[in-house]
Amino acid sequence: MKILFDTNIILDWLLDRKPFSEASKKCIEKAKNHEIEGYITVHSLSDLFYLVHKSLNLEQAKEYINQIKN
């Protein structure tokens, strides 16, 4: 199954935004475990970097974006 992850799903997971973070985490884990094929749009990466950088810090934002790309 192929899934396109919305920016908000990734933000819920990265920033632990309740009450959606648990459902997002389950979806992300399925992609990590290759149970599903997870995709994200290129423009979502820049949006995510900007939003995560504002909420956390530059190094954490870079680390999270690298995790997503992998």
Sine and cosine of phi, psi and omega as CSV:
sin_phi,cos_phi,sin_psi,cos_psi,sin_omega,cos_omega
0.00,0.00,0.69,-0.72,0.03,-1.00
-0.97,-0.25,0.74,-0.67,-0.03,-1.00
-0.80,-0.60,0.74,-0.67,0.11,-0.99
-0.99,-0.16,0.91,-0.42,-0.02,-1.00
-0.99,0.14,0.80,-0.60,0.08,-1.00
-0.95,0.31,0.47,-0.88,0.02,-1.00
-0.82,0.57,-0.64,0.77,-0.03,-1.00
-0.91,0.40,-0.55,0.83,0.05,-1.00
-0.89,0.45,-0.70,0.72,0.01,-1.00
-0.91,0.41,-0.67,0.74,0.03,-1.00
-0.90,0.44,-0.65,0.76,0.05,-1.00
-0.85,0.53,-0.67,0.74,0.00,-1.00
-0.94,0.34,-0.77,0.63,-0.07,-1.00
-0.91,0.42,-0.67,0.74,-0.10,-1.00
-0.99,-0.15,0.09,1.00,0.02,-1.00
0.79,0.62,0.77,0.63,-0.02,-1.00
-0.99,0.15,0.93,-0.37,0.00,-1.00
-0.98,0.20,0.53,-0.85,0.05,1.00
-1.00,-0.06,0.20,0.98,-0.13,-0.99
-1.00,-0.04,-0.20,0.98,-0.12,-0.99
-0.89,0.45,-0.59,0.81,-0.02,-1.00
-0.91,0.41,-0.70,0.71,0.02,-1.00
-0.91,0.41,-0.65,0.76,0.03,-1.00
-0.90,0.45,-0.68,0.74,0.00,-1.00
-0.87,0.50,-0.67,0.74,0.01,-1.00
-0.88,0.47,-0.67,0.74,0.02,-1.00
-0.91,0.42,-0.70,0.72,0.00,-1.00
-0.90,0.44,-0.66,0.75,0.02,-1.00
-0.88,0.47,-0.62,0.78,0.04,-1.00
-0.89,0.45,-0.61,0.79,0.04,-1.00
-0.94,0.35,-0.67,0.74,0.03,-1.00
-0.87,0.49,-0.61,0.79,-0.03,-1.00
-1.00,0.05,0.12,0.99,0.03,-1.00
0.88,0.48,0.48,0.88,0.11,-0.99
-0.98,0.19,-0.45,0.89,0.08,-1.00
-0.70,-0.72,0.31,-0.95,0.11,-0.99
-0.99,-0.12,0.93,-0.38,-0.03,-1.00
-0.99,-0.13,0.70,-0.71,0.01,-1.00
-0.77,-0.63,0.40,-0.92,0.08,-1.00
-0.60,-0.80,0.57,-0.82,-0.01,-1.00
-0.97,0.25,0.42,-0.91,-0.02,-1.00
-0.89,0.46,-0.67,0.74,-0.02,-1.00
-0.92,0.39,-0.40,0.92,0.07,-1.00
-0.92,0.39,-0.53,0.85,0.02,-1.00
-0.88,0.48,-0.69,0.72,0.01,-1.00
-0.93,0.36,-0.62,0.78,0.06,-1.00
-0.88,0.48,-0.71,0.70,0.00,-1.00
-0.89,0.46,-0.69,0.72,0.01,-1.00
-0.85,0.52,-0.74,0.68,-0.01,-1.00
-0.87,0.49,-0.75,0.67,-0.06,-1.00
-0.94,0.35,-0.66,0.75,0.00,-1.00
-0.93,0.36,-0.64,0.77,0.03,-1.00
-0.86,0.52,-0.64,0.77,0.01,-1.00
-0.93,0.36,-0.55,0.84,-0.04,-1.00
-1.00,0.07,-0.51,0.86,-0.05,-1.00
-0.88,-0.47,-0.89,-0.45,0.08,-1.00
-0.54,-0.84,0.11,-0.99,-0.11,-0.99
-0.87,0.49,-0.72,0.69,-0.04,-1.00
-0.91,0.42,-0.67,0.74,0.04,-1.00
-0.90,0.43,-0.64,0.77,0.02,-1.00
-0.88,0.47,-0.71,0.71,0.03,-1.00
-0.88,0.48,-0.69,0.73,0.00,-1.00
-0.88,0.47,-0.71,0.70,-0.01,-1.00
-0.91,0.42,-0.65,0.76,0.01,-1.00
-0.90,0.43,-0.65,0.76,0.06,-1.00
-0.89,0.45,-0.63,0.78,0.06,-1.00
-0.88,0.47,-0.69,0.72,-0.02,-1.00
-0.90,0.44,-0.68,0.73,-0.02,-1.00
-0.89,0.46,-0.56,0.83,0.00,-1.00
-0.98,0.22,0.00,0.00,0.00,0.00
